Amino acid sequence: MKKQLSRREKIHLRIRKRISGTPTRPRLSVFRSNTSIYAQLIDDTKGHTLAAASSRDKDIAAKKGTKTEKSYWVGEALAKKALALGITQCVFDRSGYLYHGRVKALAEGARAAGLQF
């Protein structure tokens, strides 16, 4: 029996046909749940996660703020980890979510901290 894919999953598959991460320009993948947001830098050639950050990390979870503000901090934290690894560029993968709200805040936080995409 075939699995019914949600609208977001179909959009995500369509996006993933076009973009993939390399060691020099990894894919910044975003996952948004109702309460948290997660981001990873992924090298698709090897299938490795190079860096990751989430709103459940101790330093971000300890701060008081809205979910959108925490998304911005997640973007900044991920960009700092990427710059420490020598990664300055990435490909943004919004995973089928609209580029709006928390996803947009995460992208802006990563850009503000020096990541280019």
N, C-alpha and C positions, 0 to 999 in steps of 0.2 A: 504494500500500500504506500502511495506517495505521500510525503509530508507536505502539508500546506505551508508555504513560506509567507511570512508577513510582508507587508509593503516595504518596511525598512530593510528586511533581509534581501529582497529583490533588488532594491536600489544599491545596497552594499555590494552584491555580486556584480552588478553592472559597473560600479566604480572600480572594483578589484580587477576586472578584465583589463583595465587601462593602466593602472598604477602598480608599481612594486618597488620595494626598497632594495638598495644596494649598500655595501659597507660604507661607501663614502657619502651616500645620500639615502639614509634609511627612511622608512615609512613611519610617520607619526600616526598611530592608530588610536582612536578615541572610543571608549565605551561609557555610556551614560546610563546609570540606573536611577531609580526614583530618589534615592538618598545620596548617592556618591557618584564620582566621576573618576575614570581611570584612563591613563595615557601610557603608551609604550612606543619606543623607537625600535623598529623591527628590521632586521636584515633578511629579506626574503630569499636571497640566494642560498643562504645556509639554514634559514629557518630559526634564527636566534634573536632573542630580545636583547638589545644592547643596553637600554635604560628604561626605567619605568617609574611612574609616580602616580599617586592617587590621593583623593581627599581623605582617605582613611589612614594615611601616614601620620605618625605621632605629632610631628611638628605642625602639620596643617590642621589636623583634627583638634588640636589644643586651642587653636585660634578661634575667636568668635567671629562669625560673619555669615552672610547668606550663602546659599549653594552657588550662586553666580560668582561671588567673591572668592570662594574656595576653589572654584574652577580656574580662576585667574592665577591663584597661587600655585595650583598644580602645574599649569603651563610654565610658570617661572621656575619651579623646582625641576621640572623635566629639562628645561633649557640649560639650567646650570649644570645638571648631570651630563648633558650632551657636550657642552663646551669643555668640561673636565676631561671627556674622552676624546676631544679634538674634532667633534662633529659640529659643523657650523650650518649645514644645509640639510633639509629634509623634505619629504613629500607629505602633504597633509591628507590624511584619510579620515573623513568625517563619519565613516561607517554607516551611511544611509540616513544619518540625522540631518536635520536642516541646519544650515550654517547660521545659527541664531541662538541667543541666550547663552546657556552654559558652554556649548561647543565653541561659539564665537569668543567667549571670554577666555577659554583655555588657549585658543590660537593667539589672541592678543597678548596674553601673559607670556607665551613662549617667544613671540616676536619682540616684546619689550625687553626680555632678558638676553636677546642676541641671536636667537635661532632664525634662520632665513628659510622661507618657503613661499 
